[in-house]
Amino acid sequence: MNASLIVAAAIAIQDTILKHEADLESLDRAIGDGDHYINMKRGAGAIVDMQQELSTLSADAALNKIGMKLLSTI
């Protein structure tokens, strides 16, 4: 596995989150406080924004950088 596969997965995840915005927000309001969708969208966007930087890294380094970014973003 390399970082390009991770970036492609992040883009697909972001697309899916955005495509199902209304459903995710509705479910979150029913079982939580309504901020989970916002955090999923924010986190996925942050990863996609890193795609150029991630493309130069090994998979393990990319996943580590993604984890650190998610901790500081959401």
Secondary structure as the mmCIF struct_conf table of DSSP 4:
data_model
#
loop_
_struct_conf.conf_type_id
_struct_conf.id
_struct_conf.beg_label_comp_id
_struct_conf.beg_label_asym_id
_struct_conf.beg_label_seq_id
_struct_conf.end_label_comp_id
_struct_conf.end_label_asym_id
_struct_conf.end_label_seq_id
HELX_RH_AL_P HELX_RH_AL_P1 ALA A 3 LYS A 19
TURN_TY1_P TURN_TY1_P1 HIS A 20 HIS A 20
HELX_RH_AL_P HELX_RH_AL_P2 GLU A 21 ILE A 31
BEND BEND1 GLY A 32 GLY A 32
BEND BEND2 GLY A 34 GLY A 34
HELX_RH_AL_P HELX_RH_AL_P3 HIS A 36 ASP A 49
TURN_TY1_P TURN_TY1_P2 MET A 50 MET A 50
HELX_RH_AL_P HELX_RH_AL_P4 GLN A 51 LEU A 54
TURN_TY1_P TURN_TY1_P3 SER A 55 THR A 56
BEND BEND3 LEU A 57 LEU A 57
HELX_RH_AL_P HELX_RH_AL_P5 ALA A 59 THR A 73
#
